[in-house]
Amino acid sequence: YSGFSRRWIVGPYDAGVGHVFETKDGGASWTDISGNLVDGPVNDVVLAAGNVVVGTDFGAFETSAATPGTWKTVGGGLPNAVVNDLSVSPKGTTLIAATHGRGIWTIPVGGI
């Protein structure tokens, strides 16, 4: 995952576009799976219940790991806040989201 896309970088730098990338060959090549994801920094990424989940400066979003690219907001009660860190519980049943200024939230994995 990456922070800002080149839209936010001024100058002769080739920062590329996109925020979430996938490799299937150990890093020899990468595919942008950002799709309709909000254009803002991605702070963390985890796999949970067959989904790719990202924490961004605009909340948490998920997409199918099998067919990534169509992102939707995670959960119903998570506040619209910066999500700095994501974890999945050891049993794989709970997504844990640490936000900036809004506390730590837990979401049942089946609910994402």
Secondary structure, 3 states (H helix, E strand, C coil): CCCCCHHHCCCCCCCCCCCCEECCCCCCCCEECCCCCCCCCEEEEEEECCEEEEEECCEEEEEECCCCCCCEECCCCCCCCCEEEEEECCCCCEEEEEECCCCEEEEEHHHC
